[in-house]
């Protein structure tokens, strides 16, 4: 590629409010300082000429989970006009959290999950605390924690989600998150970039449709050998062995005391660059290489 690399940093439209993406000004500024032309653009802006970019980097399209089919269609169009990171096949696979079941089938430790599509009768646990959430979601939206035996509120939630077309996920609430938190291992350019730890997101009694703090008590973390092993196994299990520019593997402590995958974020993970400023040059270098 000759000349100045043109990079689209793809985000959501905050509709007049302040963007919640704290990474974006850090990343855009660093890319411009490195000599790239970095444009912050909304994924659903019909005026954007995606073919005019050398790379479209999905960064904070945080409204996609409510518009998954529309977003996937956009990714397919964008991928035909320029290089899209991550690739559209990855976007399509990762947009539906039924991938957790596929990871488990591949032998990757993952949070046990049951799925109930619209029209399916929903079976709720009665012997332990549990979590209900949609297979298409982000930032703990439409996610709630219920005590053992609680049915009425949980069923009202599942009925609303089914009415809106969402498939319901039911998982045990892993109490290890109260003491060990949730660990996020961030990969970029094929290598471990950094890791972070946050506290529990779901508080007892918080309604599923309430706004939640997605990353409470976030701080840097040094991953253990066991955590790194599970994260790498999860990435290796992604179908087709795609080239992933970025990935975040969110881990919690399972009932056996070992790390297991809570989520595998391959579409629009927060990078937490504001928390890990030393990672910025490495991210910029990998993005520039991907744009060539």
N, C-alpha and C positions, 0 to 999 in steps of 0.2 A: 504494500500500500504506500503510495507516495503522498507527500504533503501532510497537513495537519489532520490527525484522527478526529473524526466527528462521532461523539458518543451521546446517545440519548439515555439519560437517567430517568427511568420510567417510574412514575408515582401515581397517586390517586388525586382526585380533585377535592380539596377540602371544603368546597362550596362556600367560600367567603370566610371560613374560620382559619385559624393558624394551623399549619401542618404539624402533625405530631411526629414527623420524621426528623429526629435530632441528628441523624447521620448525614442527611442530604447536604447541608451547607458545608460540612467538613469535607465530604467526598467531592462535591462539585468544585470547591475551592482548590483542593489538592490536585485534581485533574487539570484544572486550568493553569495552575502554577507549573505543572509538568509539561505544558505545551499543547494540551488537547483542547478541542472545542467541545465543552460539555454543556448540554442543554437539558434542563429539567422540564419534562413533558408529562402530561396526563395520558394514561393509556387509552382513555375513551375520547380523546380529542379528535374529531373527524378531520381537522385541518392539518394534522401532523403528516409530513411526508417521510415515512419510515425509510424509504429507499435512499433518502439523503444522508443517512447515517451509516457509519461503518460497523457500529455495534449498538443494539438496543439492550440495555442492561436493566432488567426488572429489579427495582429496588423496594418500593413501598406502595405497591398496589393493594392497599389494605382494605379496600372495599370489594375485592374480587369475589370473596366467598359468598356474598349474597347474589352475585351475578355470574356464577361459575360458567354457565354455557356461553354467555356473551364474552366473558374474558378469554375462554379457551378459543373461541372463534377469532378474537382479536389476535391472540398469540399465533394462530395458524397463518393469518394474513401477514402479520409482521414478519414471521419467520420466512415467508416467501420473498420478502422485499429486502431483508438485511439479515445479518447474523443476530440471533436472539439468544440471550443467556439468562437463564438456562434454556435449553432447547424445548420446542413445543411438546415433544413426546414426554419429557420430564414433567412439564407443566400439567399435561393431561393426566398423567399417572398420579402426581402428588396432590392434585386438587381435591381428590376424594380420599378421605382418611381411612377408607377400607384397605388402604395399603398396609395398615398396621397388622391386619390379619395375614396379608401376604408375606410380610416380614417374619411373622411367627411361623408360618408354614415353611419358610426357608431356614428356620432354625435360629433366627435372631431373637434374643430376649426382648419381649415387648409387653406392654401393659395388656392383660387379657381384656378382650373387647367382644361384645355381642352387638349385632347390627339388626335394625328393624326398619325396613323400608315402608313408605306409605302403604297402608292396607294391611300390613302385618300386625298381628296381635303382639303387644309389647309385654315382655316378661321382666319384672323387676325383682331384684334380690330382696330377701327378707331376713337374711342372717348377718349382713354387714353393711357398712356405710358404702355409698356408691355415688357415681357421677353420671349425669345425663348431659349429652351435648350432640351437636349435629356433625355429620361427616364432612360438611363444608363449613368451616368457621375459622375465625382468627381473633386473637386478643380476648379469648374466653367469652366471646359473644354467644348467647344462648346456651351457656354452660352453667350447671348448678350441681351442688353437692347435697345429698339427702341422707338422713340417718336411716339405720336399718329399720325396715318395716314401713317407712313413709311411702305412701302410694298416691294419695289424692293430688298433692301438688305436682308430683313427678308425672302423673298421668295427664294432668292439664298441660304441662310443658310438652309432652310427647304429642298430644293431640294438636297443639298449635303448630309444632314443627312439621308434623305430617300434613296439616292443612296447607302449609306454605311450601310443601314439596321436598322437605328435607328428610334424609334418612337419619334415624336416631342411633346414637352409640350409647351403650351402657357399659361402664367400667367400674371395677372395685375402686374405692378411694384408698390409695396406698398411704398409710399413716406415716411411712418413712419420710414423706415430704415435709412433715412438720419439724423434723429434726435435721434432716440432711438437705432439704431444699430441692430445687430443680436445677440441674447443671446443663448448661448449653455449651456444646463444643462446636466452635466455628471453624469451618474449613474454607480456604480460598486458594485458587490456583493449584488445587491438588494436594495441599498440605494443611496441617493443623495451624490455624492462625492464632487463636487465643480461646479462652474459655471463661465463662461467667457462671455465677450462682445467684439464684433468686429465691425468695421465700414462697410460701404457699399462696396461690392466687384465689382459690375458692374458699370463702368463709362460710361457716354454717349459717343457714337462714337467709343468705343473699339471694334475691330473686334471679332467675335465669336471664331475664331481660334487663337487669340493672347494668349500668356501666361498671367496669371493674378495672383495677390497676393491673395492667398486664405483666409488669416486671417489678414487683415489690422488693425492696431491699436488695437491689442488684449490686453485685460486687465482683471483682476479678476472682478467678478460681484456677487452681492448678489441677488438671484432671489426673486421676489415678490411672495406672496401667490397665485396670479392669474397665474403666470408663472408656478409655481410648480404644480398647479392643472391641467393645460392643459398638461404638460409633463407626469404626472402620468396617465391621461386619455388616452393619446396616447399609452403609454406602455401597459396599460390594454387592448387596442383594438387589439394588435398583435394576430393573429389567433393561437388558441391552447394553449394560456397562457403558452408559453415556459419559461424555466428557462434561463434567460438572465444573463450572467456573467457581461456584460457591455452594455451600451447604451448611446447615446448622442441625446438629443432632441434639435433641432435648432428652435428657435422661433423668429418671427418678430411681429411688431404691425400691426394689420389688419385695415381695413377701419373704423371699429367701435371703434377703440382705444384700443381694447383688444388683448392679445397675441394669436397667431395662429401658427401652425406648418409649418415651411418652409421645414424641412427635419427631418426624423427619422433615425439616423445613427446606424445601428445594425451590420454592417459588419467590418469596419476598421476605426472607428473614431479616429482622433487625440485626445489624452487624455490631451495634454498640461501640462504634468507633470513638465516640466521646468518652467512653470508659477506658478504651485501649488505644490511646493516641499513637503508641509506637507501632501499631499495626497498619497505620495509614499508608506509609510508603510501600509496604508489601502489597496492599490491595491495589494501589495505583499502578504498580508495575504489572500485576497480573491482568488488570483491565486493559492497559495499553497493549500488552502482548495479545490479548484476545481480539482487539480491534484491528490487528494487522492481518 
